[in-house]
Amino acid sequence: MHGPWKSMLVGCLAGTTIFPAFALDSSGTPYNSPRMNFVTHLECANCGARYDADKVHNLCPACQRPLWVKYDLAALKQKFPKKALFGRPPTIWRYLELLPVRDVNQIVSLTETITPILETKRLAAHFGVKHLFVKDESRLPTGSFKARGMAMAITMANHFGIQRVACPTAGNAGGAMAAYAARAGMEAYVFMPEDTPVINQKECFLAGAKTFLVNGLITDCGRIVGEGKAKKGWFDVSTLKEPYRIEGKKTMGLELAEQFDWELPDVILYPTGGGTGLIGMWKAFAELEALGWLKSPKKPRMISCQSTGCAPIAEAFKKNDRFAKKFEPAATIASGIRVPAAVGDFMILDAVREGGGVALATPEADIPKWMRLASSHEGIALCPETAVCFGALEVLLKEGKIKPSERILIFNTGAAQKYPEAVREQLPHVDCTKPIEWDKI
């Protein structure tokens, strides 16, 4: 047995035991004890300036661009063999040597399990392709991939003794941040557009976050969070405005590589708003290559998928620009990708171009169609953000930019149940007090 099935079977067998979020090595020492942390420094993704990883940072002070966490990959290669993963719990923390955590006792976790990769044969037949997979991130705590990034960001905030955090959100990030902050006993502030899906509003409120609705977009919410740092003393955990959410999202790349037995798929389609997941996966693939864990140096073509309702990355790619212009007006039912200006725009575009991928937008009006197609064919509760990926797949197959014989992976970044506003069904009624008209059933 090989590929995703091998790892899923291992996960099923491991599920018969209750595991902690981390584990001990043969000597009884946590396998990510301080002596096994390989972080060397933080580095600006734009200007290359280096910063001390033992201090709290947001953006690069020199150019106000995002910071990378950098590791001693040579030491990692020597001291962290692939076989070290064997027997570790099936959570994101199995990759701790490749993460910035300094002390396992500081981890803030809701048990972020390995998410399944589902082979979708009926959808593959619909598109006329041989191998189509969906990695279902809706299985994570709070129902979306945002749990990965926020688990890491709040863990590192906990490490630095931070007690008050804030973020803007288009939806799922706020709910995840509120949940992990509650888990850590931190005070949380969330600012979201007033038309954010109601489920997201409720989960922030229920988790105890001080939640505010803003008559604007996520960029307006981000400005409020930035302005409040000095006045309220909170730490800003906005997308890519601190170095650690990307490290949590990086686990998507580490995980899928292991699930595919260290041979990456040919194409990855990813719904793109702030783009942290796409950037994080590209970073993961580079680190795995440096460790010598990948069977082939060939990396996936990363496809950045957006809706025509908000497509700054797609527009920049089309114009061959490295930095995207603010997209106006930004209006899409896929709230998670309604990001008119992404702080990591150049990082997204660099990753797409380096791997020979593309960035494109597909019609906003098609989102409900793709959501229902995936669910009715495979039973996967697809979020509206991921629906744009199926539109992109259709376009790229017609243009010959994806071949039917390739292994194609799509990320379902959240649960459809969190978006009641995206589904506008009209269901027929049955009057149970009258004879049933069976010819109408």
TIRO-249494 format. One record per residue (C-alpha): residue number from 1; residue in three letters; x, y, z. Coordinates in nm, 4 decimals, always signed. Each point is the difference from the previous one (the first is absolute). Layout:
! residues N
PT     i    aa          u          v          w
PT   NUM   ALA          X          Y          Z
...
END
This chain:
! residues 441
PT     i    aa          u          v          w
PT     1   MET    +0.0000    +0.0000    +0.0000
PT     2   HIS    +0.1323    +0.3442    -0.0869
PT     3   GLY    -0.1018    +0.3606    -0.0619
PT     4   PRO    -0.2832    +0.1640    +0.1960
PT     5   TRP    -0.1607    -0.3336    +0.0888
PT     6   LYS    +0.2981    -0.1159    +0.2052
PT     7   SER    -0.0048    +0.3094    +0.2192
PT     8   MET    -0.3765    -0.0019    +0.0369
PT     9   LEU    +0.0113    -0.3611    +0.1188
PT    10   VAL    +0.2701    +0.0903    +0.2506
PT    11   GLY    -0.2190    +0.2876    +0.1187
PT    12   CYS    -0.2992    -0.2330    +0.0424
PT    13   LEU    +0.2000    -0.2518    +0.2017
PT    14   ALA    +0.1516    +0.2729    +0.2141
PT    15   GLY    -0.3480    +0.1341    +0.0662
PT    16   THR    -0.0735    -0.2970    +0.2242
PT    17   THR    +0.2174    +0.1595    +0.2680
PT    18   ILE    -0.0316    +0.3424    +0.1571
PT    19   PHE    +0.3214    +0.1863    -0.0818
PT    20   PRO    +0.1311    +0.3269    +0.1392
PT    21   ALA    +0.0765    +0.2804    -0.2448
PT    22   PHE    +0.3700    -0.0901    +0.0245
PT    23   ALA    +0.2048    -0.2955    +0.1190
PT    24   LEU    +0.3172    -0.1119    +0.1777
PT    25   ASP    +0.3017    -0.1597    -0.1618
PT    26   SER    +0.1561    -0.3239    +0.1201
PT    27   SER    +0.1831    +0.1805    +0.2798
PT    28   GLY    -0.3204    +0.1566    +0.1313
PT    29   THR    +0.0908    +0.3458    -0.1322
PT    30   PRO    -0.2538    +0.2006    -0.2026
PT    31   TYR    +0.1183    -0.0399    -0.3583
PT    32   ASN    -0.0006    +0.3776    -0.0426
PT    33   SER    +0.1908    +0.0889    +0.3154
PT    34   PRO    +0.1969    +0.3294    -0.0195
PT    35   ARG    +0.3123    -0.1853    -0.1116
PT    36   MET    -0.1926    -0.1223    -0.3061
PT    37   ASN    -0.1272    +0.3376    -0.1191
PT    38   PHE    +0.1633    +0.0936    -0.3300
PT    39   VAL    -0.1170    +0.3604    -0.0491
PT    40   THR    +0.2913    +0.2293    -0.0835
PT    41   HIS    -0.1634    +0.3383    -0.0655
PT    42   LEU    -0.2837    +0.1895    -0.1644
PT    43   GLU    +0.0530    +0.1446    -0.3468
PT    44   CYS    -0.1919    +0.2544    -0.2047
PT    45   ALA    -0.1558    -0.1578    -0.3081
PT    46   ASN    +0.0548    +0.3247    -0.1901
PT    47   CYS    +0.3238    +0.1722    +0.1039
PT    48   GLY    +0.1770    -0.2939    +0.1659
PT    49   ALA    +0.0636    +0.1774    +0.3320
PT    50   ARG    +0.0637    -0.2420    +0.2888
PT    51   TYR    -0.1580    +0.0169    +0.3456
PT    52   ASP    +0.0371    -0.1775    +0.3319
PT    53   ALA    -0.2510    -0.2846    +0.0271
PT    54   ASP    +0.0053    +0.0291    +0.3797
PT    55   LYS    -0.1797    +0.3352    -0.0173
PT    56   VAL    -0.3595    +0.0863    -0.0912
PT    57   HIS    -0.0448    +0.1298    -0.3542
PT    58   ASN    -0.2768    +0.1005    -0.2356
PT    59   LEU    +0.1022    +0.1261    -0.3444
PT    60   CYS    +0.3558    +0.0841    -0.1041
PT    61   PRO    +0.0838    +0.3373    +0.1621
PT    62   ALA    +0.2060    +0.0967    -0.3044
PT    63   CYS    -0.2576    -0.0499    -0.2772
PT    64   GLN    -0.3253    -0.1090    +0.1681
PT    65   ARG    -0.0102    -0.3330    -0.1801
PT    66   PRO    -0.0503    -0.3523    +0.1440
PT    67   LEU    +0.2669    -0.1959    +0.1841
PT    68   TRP    +0.1012    -0.3632    -0.0611
PT    69   VAL    +0.1065    -0.2394    +0.2745
PT    70   LYS    +0.3366    -0.1432    -0.1031
PT    71   TYR    +0.1460    -0.3340    +0.1132
PT    72   ASP    +0.3408    -0.1660    +0.0070
PT    73   LEU    -0.0926    -0.2468    -0.2725
PT    74   ALA    +0.3458    -0.1596    -0.0052
PT    75   ALA    -0.0296    -0.0890    +0.3677
PT    76   LEU    -0.3585    -0.1128    -0.0527
PT    77   LYS    +0.1095    -0.2323    -0.2781
PT    78   GLN    +0.2591    -0.1554    +0.2278
PT    79   LYS    -0.2073    -0.0295    +0.3182
PT    80   PHE    -0.3584    -0.0430    -0.1251
PT    81   PRO    -0.0321    -0.3067    -0.2244
PT    82   LYS    -0.3282    -0.0784    -0.1702
PT    83   LYS    -0.0342    -0.3181    +0.2060
PT    84   ALA    -0.0336    +0.2168    +0.3135
PT    85   LEU    -0.3633    +0.0609    -0.0998
PT    86   PHE    -0.0899    -0.3652    +0.0449
PT    87   GLY    -0.2361    -0.0531    +0.2921
PT    88   ARG    -0.0607    +0.3672    +0.0706
PT    89   PRO    -0.3577    +0.1153    +0.0576
PT    90   PRO    -0.1945    +0.0904    -0.3181
PT    91   THR    -0.0128    +0.3757    +0.0683
PT    92   ILE    +0.1802    +0.3017    -0.1410
PT    93   TRP    +0.2370    -0.0151    +0.2981
PT    94   ARG    +0.1671    -0.3125    -0.1398
PT    95   TYR    +0.2142    +0.2426    -0.2036
PT    96   LEU    +0.1253    +0.1982    +0.2996
PT    97   GLU    +0.3652    +0.0094    -0.1040
PT    98   LEU    -0.1132    +0.1889    -0.3101
PT    99   LEU    -0.2065    +0.2428    +0.2091
PT   100   PRO    +0.0967    +0.2991    +0.2174
PT   101   VAL    -0.1279    -0.1418    +0.3315
PT   102   ARG    +0.2662    +0.0255    +0.2734
PT   103   ASP    -0.1759    -0.1828    +0.2822
PT   104   VAL    -0.2750    -0.2609    -0.0382
PT   105   ASN    -0.1486    +0.1195    +0.3280
PT   106   GLN    -0.0909    +0.3274    -0.1729
PT   107   ILE    -0.1982    -0.1667    -0.2798
PT   108   VAL    -0.3604    +0.1165    -0.0291
PT   109   SER    -0.1918    -0.2784    -0.1700
PT   110   LEU    -0.3500    -0.1264    -0.0673
PT   111   THR    +0.1528    -0.3138    -0.1579
PT   112   GLU    +0.0621    +0.1038    -0.3587
PT   113   THR    -0.0303    -0.3354    -0.1713
PT   114   ILE    +0.1396    -0.1069    -0.3350
PT   115   THR    -0.2727    +0.0745    -0.2543
PT   116   PRO    -0.0998    -0.2687    -0.2509
PT   117   ILE    +0.0742    -0.0015    -0.3698
PT   118   LEU    -0.3053    -0.1291    -0.1824
PT   119   GLU    +0.0195    -0.1443    -0.3494
PT   120   THR    -0.3041    +0.1319    -0.1875
PT   121   LYS    -0.0661    -0.2426    -0.2853
PT   122   ARG    -0.3417    +0.1321    -0.1014
PT   123   LEU    +0.1282    +0.3563    -0.0100
PT   124   ALA    +0.3038    -0.1212    -0.1937
PT   125   ALA    -0.2340    -0.1596    -0.2544
PT   126   HIS    -0.1990    +0.3219    -0.0237
PT   127   PHE    +0.3149    +0.1944    -0.0892
PT   128   GLY    +0.1476    -0.2767    -0.2128
PT   129   VAL    +0.3135    -0.0446    +0.2119
PT   130   LYS    +0.1633    -0.3101    +0.1466
PT   131   HIS    +0.1029    +0.1092    +0.3472
PT   132   LEU    -0.1869    +0.2706    +0.1907
PT   133   PHE    +0.0452    +0.0348    +0.3754
PT   134   VAL    -0.1518    +0.2317    +0.2614
PT   135   LYS    +0.1803    +0.0682    +0.3277
PT   136   ASP    -0.2794    +0.0763    +0.2447
PT   137   GLU    +0.1087    +0.2664    +0.2478
PT   138   SER    -0.3523    +0.0294    +0.1377
PT   139   ARG    +0.0886    -0.2829    +0.2427
PT   140   LEU    +0.2228    +0.2300    +0.2056
PT   141   PRO    -0.1103    +0.1776    +0.3202
PT   142   THR    -0.2317    +0.2949    -0.0752
PT   143   GLY    -0.0779    -0.1594    -0.3385
PT   144   SER    +0.2691    +0.1498    -0.2212
PT   145   PHE    +0.3686    +0.0111    -0.0893
PT   146   LYS    +0.0330    +0.3185    +0.2068
PT   147   ALA    +0.0465    -0.2220    +0.3064
PT   148   ARG    +0.3519    -0.0864    -0.1191
PT   149   GLY    +0.1229    +0.3574    -0.0154
PT   150   MET    -0.1727    +0.1202    +0.3132
PT   151   ALA    +0.1161    -0.2992    +0.2049
PT   152   MET    +0.3579    +0.0972    -0.0858
PT   153   ALA    -0.0458    +0.3751    +0.0392
PT   154   ILE    -0.1678    -0.0316    +0.3397
PT   155   THR    +0.2562    -0.2602    +0.1105
PT   156   MET    +0.2807    +0.2433    -0.0779
PT   157   ALA    -0.1897    +0.2877    +0.1623
PT   158   ASN    -0.0283    -0.2224    +0.3063
PT   159   HIS    +0.3756    -0.0632    -0.0161
PT   160   PHE    +0.0668    +0.3748    +0.0006
PT   161   GLY    -0.2410    +0.0639    +0.2876
PT   162   ILE    -0.2511    +0.1967    -0.2089
PT   163   GLN    -0.3390    +0.0295    +0.1680
PT   164   ARG    -0.2039    +0.2086    -0.2459
PT   165   VAL    -0.0376    -0.0725    -0.3732
PT   166   ALA    -0.1992    +0.1508    -0.2843
PT   167   CYS    -0.0698    -0.0711    -0.3641
PT   168   PRO    -0.2164    +0.1059    -0.2916
PT   169   THR    -0.1915    -0.2800    -0.1660
PT   170   ALA    -0.2123    -0.0778    -0.3016
PT   171   GLY    -0.1430    -0.2920    +0.1957
PT   172   ASN    +0.1808    -0.3169    +0.1015
PT   173   ALA    +0.3234    +0.1550    +0.1268
PT   174   GLY    -0.1863    +0.1937    +0.2664
PT   175   GLY    -0.1784    -0.3077    +0.1281
PT   176   ALA    +0.3246    -0.1954    +0.0150
PT   177   MET    +0.1859    +0.2806    +0.1742
PT   178   ALA    -0.2795    +0.0428    +0.2542
PT   179   ALA    -0.0022    -0.3739    +0.0766
PT   180   TYR    +0.3761    -0.0311    +0.0457
PT   181   ALA    +0.0197    +0.3187    +0.2024
PT   182   ALA    -0.2707    -0.1404    +0.2279
PT   183   ARG    +0.1972    -0.3232    +0.0255
PT   184   ALA    +0.3074    +0.1994    +0.1051
PT   185   GLY    -0.1905    +0.2276    +0.2388
PT   186   MET    +0.0761    +0.3085    -0.2084
PT   187   GLU    -0.2170    +0.3035    -0.0642
PT   188   ALA    -0.1076    +0.0112    -0.3660
PT   189   TYR    -0.1317    +0.2780    -0.2244
PT   190   VAL    -0.1506    -0.0739    -0.3411
PT   191   PHE    -0.1054    +0.2538    -0.2650
PT   192   MET    -0.2012    -0.1254    -0.2976
PT   193   PRO    -0.2029    +0.1488    -0.2864
PT   194   GLU    -0.3636    +0.0322    +0.1026
PT   195   ASP    -0.1070    -0.2390    -0.2775
PT   196   THR    +0.2327    -0.2789    +0.1169
PT   197   PRO    -0.1879    -0.3345    +0.0108
PT   198   VAL    -0.2120    -0.0167    +0.3149
PT   199   ILE    +0.1551    -0.3301    +0.1095
PT   200   ASN    +0.3391    +0.1695    +0.0210
PT   201   GLN    -0.1456    +0.2826    +0.2054
PT   202   LYS    -0.1570    -0.2430    +0.2446
PT   203   GLU    +0.3100    -0.2162    +0.0464
PT   204   CYS    +0.2118    +0.3037    +0.0894
PT   205   PHE    -0.2635    +0.1141    +0.2478
PT   206   LEU    -0.0360    -0.3463    +0.1532
PT   207   ALA    +0.3775    -0.0311    +0.0432
PT   208   GLY    -0.0019    +0.3147    +0.2092
PT   209   ALA    +0.1729    +0.2317    -0.2448
PT   210   LYS    -0.0904    +0.3672    +0.0038
PT   211   THR    -0.1555    -0.0024    -0.3465
PT   212   PHE    -0.0724    +0.3097    -0.2091
PT   213   LEU    -0.1803    +0.0378    -0.3330
PT   214   VAL    +0.1511    +0.2595    -0.2338
PT   215   ASN    -0.1732    +0.1775    -0.2891
PT   216   GLY    +0.2832    -0.0785    -0.2395
PT   217   LEU    +0.2260    -0.2774    -0.1281
PT   218   ILE    +0.2722    -0.2064    +0.1677
PT   219   THR    +0.2550    +0.2642    -0.0990
PT   220   ASP    -0.1962    +0.2562    +0.2034
PT   221   CYS    -0.0098    -0.2430    +0.2915
PT   222   GLY    +0.3750    -0.0469    -0.0347
PT   223   ARG    +0.0567    +0.3727    +0.0187
PT   224   ILE    -0.1994    +0.0152    +0.3242
PT   225   VAL    +0.2048    -0.2828    +0.1510
PT   226   GLY    +0.3217    +0.1735    -0.1035
PT   227   GLU    -0.1089    +0.3316    +0.1472
PT   228   GLY    -0.1053    -0.1686    +0.3233
PT   229   LYS    +0.3396    -0.1552    +0.0768
PT   230   ALA    +0.1300    +0.3094    +0.1760
PT   231   LYS    -0.3312    +0.0930    +0.1625
PT   232   LYS    -0.1136    -0.3445    +0.1178
PT   233   GLY    +0.3297    -0.1833    +0.0346
PT   234   TRP    -0.1039    -0.3061    -0.1938
PT   235   PHE    +0.2186    -0.2171    -0.2246
PT   236   ASP    -0.1047    +0.0004    -0.3649
PT   237   VAL    -0.0442    -0.3544    -0.1373
PT   238   SER    -0.1226    +0.1142    -0.3438
PT   239   THR    +0.0870    -0.2145    -0.3012
PT   240   LEU    +0.3761    +0.0236    -0.0642
PT   241   LYS    +0.0378    +0.2928    +0.2412
PT   242   GLU    +0.1697    -0.2381    +0.2421
PT   243   PRO    +0.2367    -0.2841    -0.0966
PT   244   TYR    -0.1747    -0.3044    +0.1422
PT   245   ARG    -0.3380    -0.0524    -0.1643
PT   246   ILE    +0.1883    -0.0906    -0.3172
PT   247   GLU    +0.1900    -0.2679    +0.1947
PT   248   GLY    -0.3275    -0.1537    +0.1093
PT   249   LYS    -0.1338    +0.0057    -0.3561
PT   250   LYS    +0.3290    -0.1549    -0.1140
PT   251   THR    -0.1143    -0.3231    +0.1607
PT   252   MET    -0.2445    -0.0437    -0.2900
PT   253   GLY    +0.2981    -0.0509    -0.2287
PT   254   LEU    +0.1895    -0.2227    +0.2421
PT   255   GLU    -0.3094    -0.2088    +0.0578
PT   256   LEU    -0.1031    -0.0538    -0.3599
PT   257   ALA    +0.3584    -0.0911    -0.0919
PT   258   GLU    -0.0042    -0.2733    +0.2637
PT   259   GLN    -0.3477    -0.1145    -0.1061
PT   260   PHE    +0.1187    -0.0314    -0.3610
PT   261   ASP    +0.3024    -0.2008    +0.1148
PT   262   TRP    +0.2367    +0.2937    -0.0667
PT   263   GLU    -0.0935    +0.0320    -0.3675
PT   264   LEU    -0.1919    +0.3222    -0.0452
PT   265   PRO    -0.3045    +0.0385    -0.2280
PT   266   ASP    +0.0467    +0.1678    -0.3380
PT   267   VAL    -0.2470    +0.2818    +0.0597
PT   268   ILE    -0.1437    +0.1654    +0.3132
PT   269   LEU    -0.3006    +0.2311    -0.0329
PT   270   TYR    -0.0386    +0.2309    +0.2955
PT   271   PRO    -0.2592    +0.2719    +0.0782
PT   272   THR    +0.1923    +0.3207    +0.0603
PT   273   GLY    -0.0844    +0.2935    +0.2223
PT   274   GLY    +0.2925    +0.0931    +0.2227
PT   275   GLY    +0.1878    -0.2920    -0.1514
PT   276   THR    +0.1704    -0.1271    +0.3151
PT   277   GLY    -0.0801    -0.3619    -0.0772
PT   278   LEU    +0.1436    +0.0098    -0.3501
PT   279   ILE    +0.3130    +0.1805    +0.1182
PT   280   GLY    +0.0380    -0.2343    +0.2957
PT   281   MET    -0.0238    -0.3114    -0.2171
PT   282   TRP    +0.2609    +0.1336    -0.2408
PT   283   LYS    +0.2305    +0.0628    +0.2972
PT   284   ALA    -0.0652    -0.3537    +0.1262
PT   285   PHE    +0.0905    -0.1529    -0.3362
PT   286   ALA    +0.3289    +0.1935    -0.0100
PT   287   GLU    +0.0887    -0.1147    +0.3504
PT   288   LEU    -0.0881    -0.3629    -0.0761
PT   289   GLU    +0.2163    +0.0158    -0.3110
PT   290   ALA    +0.2917    +0.1355    +0.2060
PT   291   LEU    -0.0449    -0.2896    +0.2438
PT   292   GLY    +0.0069    -0.2482    -0.2866
PT   293   TRP    -0.3386    -0.1441    +0.0924
PT   294   LEU    -0.1692    +0.0408    -0.3389
PT   295   LYS    +0.0297    -0.2779    -0.2559
PT   296   SER    +0.0164    +0.2509    -0.2850
PT   297   PRO    +0.1179    +0.3623    -0.0203
PT   298   LYS    -0.3050    +0.0765    -0.2132
PT   299   LYS    -0.2445    +0.2150    +0.1952
PT   300   PRO    -0.3720    +0.0501    -0.0658
PT   301   ARG    -0.1257    +0.2819    -0.2155
PT   302   MET    -0.1825    +0.2257    +0.2444
PT   303   ILE    -0.3280    +0.1380    -0.1331
PT   304   SER    -0.1231    +0.3102    +0.1824
PT   305   CYS    -0.3791    +0.0039    -0.0367
PT   306   GLN    -0.2201    +0.3061    +0.0485
PT   307   SER    -0.3480    +0.1207    -0.0870
PT   308   THR    -0.0695    +0.2735    -0.2524
PT   309   GLY    -0.1581    +0.1812    +0.2960
PT   310   CYS    +0.3418    +0.0487    +0.1615
PT   311   ALA    +0.3036    -0.0849    -0.2120
PT   312   PRO    +0.3057    +0.2150    +0.0819
PT   313   ILE    +0.2490    -0.2882    -0.0303
PT   314   ALA    -0.1493    -0.1237    -0.3271
PT   315   GLU    +0.0126    +0.3522    -0.1428
PT   316   ALA    +0.3626    +0.0496    +0.1048
PT   317   PHE    +0.0981    -0.3353    -0.1502
PT   318   LYS    -0.1691    +0.0887    -0.3283
PT   319   LYS    +0.1908    +0.3303    -0.0153
PT   320   ASN    +0.3275    -0.1681    +0.1035
PT   321   ASP    +0.0210    +0.2270    +0.3058
PT   322   ARG    +0.1747    -0.1131    +0.3187
PT   323   PHE    -0.2209    +0.2107    +0.2269
PT   324   ALA    -0.3777    +0.0063    -0.0275
PT   325   LYS    -0.2175    +0.3093    -0.0105
PT   326   LYS    -0.2918    +0.0329    +0.2378
PT   327   PHE    -0.3063    -0.1603    -0.1575
PT   328   GLU    -0.3121    +0.2154    -0.0014
PT   329   PRO    -0.2824    -0.0620    +0.0484
PT   330   ALA    +0.0644    -0.3267    +0.1837
PT   331   ALA    -0.3207    -0.2038    +0.0191
PT   332   THR    -0.0190    -0.3787    +0.0232
PT   333   ILE    -0.2092    -0.2471    +0.1966
PT   334   ALA    +0.3258    -0.1874    +0.0651
PT   335   SER    +0.0808    +0.2232    +0.2960
PT   336   GLY    +0.3345    -0.1627    +0.0734
PT   337   ILE    +0.1458    +0.1169    -0.3308
PT   338   ARG    -0.1531    +0.3462    +0.0141
PT   339   VAL    +0.3401    +0.1565    +0.0615
PT   340   PRO    +0.0396    +0.3022    -0.2299
PT   341   ALA    +0.3647    +0.0600    +0.0993
PT   342   ALA    +0.2205    -0.2806    +0.1340
PT   343   VAL    +0.3130    +0.0965    +0.1921
PT   344   GLY    +0.1727    -0.3111    -0.1382
PT   345   ASP    -0.1027    +0.0595    -0.3624
PT   346   PHE    +0.3557    -0.0249    -0.1337
PT   347   MET    +0.0624    -0.3202    +0.1985
PT   348   ILE    -0.3073    -0.1634    -0.1562
PT   349   LEU    +0.0985    +0.1077    -0.3504
PT   350   ASP    +0.3622    -0.1080    +0.0491
PT   351   ALA    -0.1089    -0.3506    +0.1052
PT   352   VAL    -0.2445    -0.0318    -0.2892
PT   353   ARG    +0.2570    +0.1089    -0.2577
PT   354   GLU    +0.2918    -0.1986    +0.1420
PT   355   GLY    -0.1939    -0.3237    -0.0397
PT   356   GLY    -0.1418    +0.0791    -0.3431
PT   357   GLY    -0.3524    +0.0472    +0.1327
PT   358   VAL    -0.2618    +0.2643    -0.0714
PT   359   ALA    -0.2340    +0.2351    +0.1831
PT   360   LEU    -0.3481    +0.0410    -0.1385
PT   361   ALA    -0.3539    +0.1012    +0.0899
PT   362   THR    -0.3205    -0.1792    -0.0965
PT   363   PRO    -0.3580    +0.1296    -0.0055
PT   364   GLU    -0.1508    +0.0939    +0.3339
PT   365   ALA    -0.3405    -0.1203    -0.1187
PT   366   ASP    +0.1305    -0.3573    -0.0370
PT   367   ILE    +0.0913    -0.0467    +0.3679
PT   368   PRO    -0.3336    -0.1582    +0.1116
PT   369   LYS    +0.0100    -0.2343    -0.3000
PT   370   TRP    +0.3425    -0.1373    +0.0904
PT   371   MET    -0.0896    -0.0314    +0.3684
PT   372   ARG    -0.2991    -0.2177    -0.0855
PT   373   LEU    +0.1875    -0.2003    -0.2623
PT   374   ALA    +0.2679    -0.1072    +0.2484
PT   375   SER    -0.2466    -0.0822    +0.2734
PT   376   SER    -0.2470    -0.1865    -0.2224
PT   377   HIS    +0.2741    -0.2021    -0.1735
PT   378   GLU    +0.2189    -0.0816    +0.2994
PT   379   GLY    -0.1731    +0.1075    +0.3228
PT   380   ILE    +0.2715    +0.2587    +0.0704
PT   381   ALA    -0.1352    +0.3133    +0.1673
PT   382   LEU    +0.1910    +0.2457    -0.2150
PT   383   CYS    +0.0455    +0.3601    +0.1139
PT   384   PRO    -0.0586    +0.2802    -0.2541
PT   385   GLU    +0.3717    +0.0916    -0.0022
PT   386   THR    +0.0885    -0.3484    -0.1244
PT   387   ALA    -0.2782    +0.0115    -0.2584
PT   388   VAL    +0.2060    +0.2465    -0.2031
PT   389   CYS    +0.2692    -0.2685    -0.0305
PT   390   PHE    -0.2372    -0.2248    -0.1918
PT   391   GLY    -0.0776    +0.2863    -0.2341
PT   392   ALA    +0.3733    +0.0539    -0.0478
PT   393   LEU    +0.0527    -0.3714    -0.0668
PT   394   GLU    -0.2613    +0.0057    -0.2763
PT   395   VAL    +0.1659    +0.3009    -0.1641
PT   396   LEU    +0.3548    -0.1333    +0.0236
PT   397   LEU    -0.0966    -0.3409    -0.1388
PT   398   LYS    -0.1646    +0.1661    -0.3014
PT   399   GLU    +0.3106    +0.2157    -0.0540
PT   400   GLY    +0.2302    -0.3016    +0.0264
PT   401   LYS    +0.1854    +0.1446    +0.2997
PT   402   ILE    -0.0968    -0.3040    +0.2077
PT   403   LYS    +0.0215    -0.3433    -0.1613
PT   404   PRO    -0.2688    -0.2635    +0.0727
PT   405   SER    +0.2708    -0.2528    +0.0921
PT   406   GLU    +0.1499    +0.2153    +0.2793
PT   407   ARG    -0.0542    -0.0434    +0.3722
PT   408   ILE    -0.2133    +0.2969    +0.1055
PT   409   LEU    -0.0612    +0.1086    +0.3588
PT   410   ILE    -0.2566    +0.2559    +0.1150
PT   411   PHE    -0.0158    +0.1384    +0.3526
PT   412   ASN    -0.3416    +0.0235    +0.1620
PT   413   THR    +0.0916    +0.2708    +0.2503
PT   414   GLY    -0.3199    -0.0011    +0.2046
PT   415   ALA    -0.3384    -0.1542    +0.0658
PT   416   ALA    -0.3011    +0.0944    -0.2128
PT   417   GLN    -0.2133    +0.0026    +0.3157
PT   418   LYS    +0.1675    +0.3245    +0.1037
PT   419   TYR    -0.1436    +0.1834    -0.3028
PT   420   PRO    -0.3809    -0.0187    +0.0115
PT   421   GLU    -0.0165    +0.3250    -0.1971
PT   422   ALA    +0.1753    -0.1647    -0.2961
PT   423   VAL    -0.2745    -0.2587    -0.0559
PT   424   ARG    -0.3355    +0.1263    -0.1222
PT   425   GLU    -0.2064    -0.3142    -0.0357
PT   426   GLN    -0.3763    -0.0077    -0.0665
PT   427   LEU    -0.1308    -0.3226    +0.1437
PT   428   PRO    -0.3505    -0.1343    -0.0727
PT   429   HIS    -0.2353    -0.0544    +0.2931
PT   430   VAL    -0.2000    -0.3085    +0.0894
PT   431   ASP    -0.3279    +0.0333    +0.1906
PT   432   CYS    -0.0065    -0.3024    +0.2314
PT   433   THR    -0.3700    +0.0578    +0.0827
PT   434   LYS    -0.1066    -0.0794    -0.3594
PT   435   PRO    +0.0471    -0.2989    -0.2294
PT   436   ILE    +0.3500    +0.0006    -0.1461
PT   437   GLU    +0.0108    +0.0862    -0.3712
PT   438   TRP    +0.2603    -0.2624    -0.0879
PT   439   ASP    +0.0257    +0.1064    -0.3614
PT   440   LYS    +0.1497    +0.3278    +0.1248
PT   441   ILE    +0.2533    -0.1668    +0.2283
END
